[in-house]
Amino acid sequence: MAAAGAAPLLPVAAAEAAPSADPSGFPLLRDGTAVDIVVDAAEDPAVIRAAGDLQADVERVGGVRPGLLHTVPRRSELLVLVGTIGASPVIDRLVAQRRLDVSRVKGRWEASVTQVVDRPLPGVGRALVIAGSDRRGTVYGVYDTSERIGVSPWYWWADVPVARRDTVTVPAGPLIRKEPAVRYRGIFINDEQNLTTWSRRTREPDKNIGPKTYERVFELLLRLKANYLWPAMHPYSDFFNKHRDNPELAQRYGIVVGSSHPEAMLRNGVHEWEPWAEEHRAEDGTLPLYDYTVNPSVISDYWRARARQNAAYESSWTIGMRGLHDSALETKHATTVPEKVVVMNDIIADQRRILAEEVGPAAEPQIFIPYKEVLELYNAGVQVPEDVTLIWPDDNHGNMRQLPNEAERSRPGGNGIYYHLSYWGRPRSYLWLDTTQLSKVWQELRRVHEHRVDRMWIFNVGDIKSIETGLSFCLDMAWDVDRWGPGDVGDFLVEWAGRQFGRRYGSEIAAIRTEYYRLAAQRRPEFIDRAVFSTVHHGDEAGQRMTAYEQLLDRARRLGAKLPEAYRDAYYELVEYPVHGAWLMNLKYYWADRNALAVRQGRGAGTNRFADLAEAAHAEEQEITRRYNTRIAGGKWDGIVNPYPSEIPKAPGRPAVTRLPRQETSGLGLASEGNETGADRPLSFSSYTRDRRFVDVFNTGFLPLEWRAEASAPWVRLSTTGGELIDQVRVWAEIDWPRVPEGTHRPTLTFTGAGRSIQVPLLVVDDGERARRRARGFVEAHGYVSIDAAHFDLAVPRGGARWRTVRGLGRRAAAVEAVPTTAPPIAEDLASRSPELRYRIRFSTPGTFPVTVFRLPSLDERGKRRLAVALDDQPPTVLSGQAVATGNRGDAWARNVEEGIEKLTTRVTVSAPGEHVLRVFMVDPGIAVDQIVIDTGGVAGGYLAPPESYRRT
């Protein structure tokens, strides 16, 4: 990034560049002189303002500020010409003279061309011309240039430094930015308590998010090629129209302002209804209710006032109605669903009449958002006019609830989505960190676009901070939805990190973020709770998760230490703090679970040690948050990060722990893997998986004791065989396989100390090295077969549909998805009509066994979510997943979104030991499968699937 003439930082598919005739590029700054920027004084204010940002950006890079001119100088060797086709005489002259090719730009939505033109005007030797099809097209062309010279869109919001250099150039070749895949692309600032706190402390002490903050928001949106905003709307924030500078500012920037699902007609019910009701009391003095079946005229006038007030601004008008402050629609005189449908139709007709009378033809786009209970009414018959855009919501957790049918896809108003990257509400909130796996976002957004939902994408980003990476990805997809495929979503991270920190660091930062997202896909840190992950099964799955986090944090810190000092703040915000915070949130609950287990096991000193560790992790989490808020970037972000804002329900906090009074005793106790106490369940070893297993040896008191361990077979190796025991020691057992005779063996481990001897049984199965080398497919061991779905032996496409692998999706490295997502369901003759996955499995025992398919949640509230499973040529069994988002706590939908998977279970019959084929069929499209587990009698407790079974690769 610091090199002169750096290569374009634009996505290559989003902007097409021809080979440059001049390999040196066009200099914006050379020999201490910056090239002046010319933009016509009659241009749209949004274009003039953006040209001013380019002026500032060149100064950020080169230390010299260009001139910003409104007329072309009589003589100049070099110029930057900025203008909009049809609004700039200079641009139109170049087009008329065929000096500037706008054939792929003119008449398009928000498209632009950037091209070097020799001798464009009398007295001008050479010009970099930035021309847009409309005002925002020109603005985006300007910001493209800023990014190409090394100014990140996140230079202010994430403190990404601008590398300084003496010569600043951009490639000379024409660069065409085609119109975006989605017309309106933007964010919803929501549940913004932290943003409000920060804004009041650092930006506007007399306001709760006002124009000084929105200036920064608007600039960020435009630099990210967005054009749309639902502003902050909660009780602790000022409503957008409270400060008249806000809508005027949005108009000057070129931002389209709309409003969320409970804010019909740009009205903020939280703040505005009560004063309006106070001024419009009934004749008997009572306050009118926000109920259209009771006070239609008062409510209609309330909407009309805002339509008249904002008629001059480029706005998006939300029609329909919900209750005040994100509550359900109130209809005192309409109690049944059909009656409520009639009321909603009347509401829409009234609002349309108001917009026609007060705003006229400029009252577009108009949107209808069937959110929560309104979706039920829509499906029951609400008539939405054809030119209104339907905005389909997800379930608040990244799973689209419903997508348009063929009739809805053909509507002139088109379709959009409201998608959450941050959420406050049931069953749990996640507003602290950016934790939605990018491949999950990609999967859902691809599905959306395949259903021709391309008019509007709005993303709930909470407080903006911490969602930087996810938001960048979403807006990149909104511009060029085809750029990233199922196998290269991770490449986005490489490119994006390279833009922020330099290309040499892009791959490593991408690897860190990918693992961070994977761990969050197992369980968001905001969803962690007591006793979620097992501390006794599968090698201590909770402990292994903590090890993965600890290794990830170490990796992040080592890379951070290599970065130049100027990048440290940005790196902390974008990489290190999310990893560190997620680890500590999990860690304190891990130690709290170990503390509770220690109590159940009757431990002594170890109980208090785990309590100390849990509380230390919580204190460290508080400390790194204080550092973010008070020391990073010189305290710039005071109040922006808080895992526990007071208004968030169900946020994990400080887990309770138990402490024991000291007793002058000692005693030997143990718990072997798979057992909370004792060793009833043998430690299982297989020559295929070649595992290691643990035994926790602990002191039941507080006085030190001497202990020792001994194995009954010489080929059993222990990590330690004795010493002084104060609280606990974890002993790992492994098998020296070359020394083990083939067959099944049952050796023991004997632990002695404090006058006690305890035996731990082992079950060792050795089929021999030859069998291991010759094994085909997955091999049953430990009483189960565990399969990563992406590790299929064969994928069979049928009927125009197929299964594809999506890298970076799910709890492991990849998942498989049935596509296209618009394919028709297949419910009959699956073996001959349905796309199929095949997994070869070697069973050692016959019987009828449970099969659990771990599918990634997806919904269809007008359809079904099904797949089918069969063994060999047995008839397939259709499994039905949760298709509806209930919005409840504790039910199947809630469990699915908390865990990030849904477990679908059936049974298969293994007729005889040996090789068999497990077959998975698509029934409904868009289904994604992560893992498959067959329990042949050995699957114990555990939150995650058992470790993947052995397969020779």
Secondary structure by P-SEA (a helix, b strand, c coil): ccccccccccccccccccccccccccccccccbbbbbbbbccccaaaaaaaaaaaaaaaaaccbbbbbbccccccccbbbbbbcccccaaaaaaaaaccccccccccccccbbbbbbccccccccccbbbbbccaaaaaaaaaaaaaaaccccccccccbbbbbbccccccccbbbbcccccccccccccccaaaaaaaaacccccccccaaaaaaaaaaaaaacccccccccccccccccccccaaaaaaaabbbbbccccccccccccccaaaaaaaccccccccccccccccaaaaaaaaaaaaaaacccbbbbbccccccccccccccccccaaaaaaaaaaaaaaaaaaaaaccccccccbbbbbcaaaaaaaaacccccccbbbbbbccccccccccccccccccccccccccccccccccccccccccccaaaaaaaaaaaaaaccccbbbbbccccccaaaaaaaaaaaaacccccccccaaaaaaaaaaaaccccaaaaaaaaaaaaaaaaaacccccccccccccccccaaaaaaaaaaaaaaaaaaaaaaaccccaaaaaaacccaaaaaaaaaaaaaaaaaaaaaaaaacccaaaaaaaaaaaaaaaaaaaaaaaaaccccccccccccccccccccccccbbbbbbbccccbbbbbbcccccccccccccccccccbbbbbbbbbbcccbbbbbccccccccccccccccccccbbbbbbbbccccccccbbbbbbbbbcccbbbbbbbbbbbccaaaaaacccccccccbbbbccccccbbbbcccbbbbbbcccccccccccccccccccccccccccccbbbbbbbbccccbbbbbbbccbbbbcccccbbbbbcccccbbbbbcccccccccccaaaaaaaacbbbbbbccccccccbbbbbbbbccccccccbbbbbcccccccccccccccccc
